[in-house]
Amino acid sequence: MSCPFGFGELNIPSSRAFWDDCDEDEIPSTEPEKLQLSIASRAELDKAISKTNLLLVIEGLNISNFAESVLLKDSKKLAGIPSKKSSLHFIDDNATMIAIVEEDLSKSGEITELLISEKISSAPKEVVTLSIKPKVDYKSENITAVRDEITFLRSLGSKVNYVESLEAPNFICGVTAGIASWRFSEGLKVQVFLAYTDNVALDYLAAKPIIKLLHDLDINCADIYNFKKSDDSHLYM
């Protein structure tokens, strides 16, 4: 027996006994489409993974402009990462792979699994993650110590002695957290950094501590960030 439900209409059987025979409207179950890397060349990706000594995962809101300007000289794009302007690049001269991830917490778990399954996060000897976070996210009993700083750094497992450790109740999240947690659980090397800033889009001043950190980690990058004003923003040159 089927129940002739019309649009916006509820047809209730006269007896409860009829409910068991009533075919309910069911939404067809559809598997959500799985995220995939947009790989330019499988052969080139596999070759780059096998040669990689260092993987840098940099994640944040509107991070692509900064990363592309500062980090990608002499690099080759290997793949698109399925999150806005996210992408994967390789610098052959120093065997460095760079994953630029526009923060999207709804996709971070799947993206982490993609990077792990492709051995992008497991093959390198060294992995550095860097998260760019709004300064208002930082919690501390001594918040006055960083109140006047445009950008300041915190870390977990860092070899950089001037960067203080991240203290509770602060935490990491997103793809950087997923990669770091997986590396740690596998007993593999990983350094975790967070940059808390007044300007998550980053400009010349906000980017200075981040660029210094990259240099101190022996990661090739530009000496300054030539910030360019976006047409749809009110940010300055």
KAKA-V983086 format. One line per field, one symbol per residue. psi: psi as a letter, one per 40 degrees, with the letter a starting at -180 (. if undefined). burial: # if it has 24 or more other C-alpha atoms within 12 Angstrom, else .. Layout:
psi->???
burial->???
This chain:
psi->hihghihehhhhididdeddehhihhhhhhhihiiiighdhdddddddddehdhhhhhiihfedddddddeehfihhdihhggbfiihihhddefhhhhhhhhgdeeddddddddddeededdidihhihhhiideehhiefdddedehdhiiiihfiehdehiihiieiiiiadddddddddddefihhhhihhhidgdehadddedddddddddefhhiidihghhhideifii.
burial->....................................#.......#..#########################..#########.########..##########..##########..#################..#...........#########....#..#.....############.....##########################..#.####.##.#..........
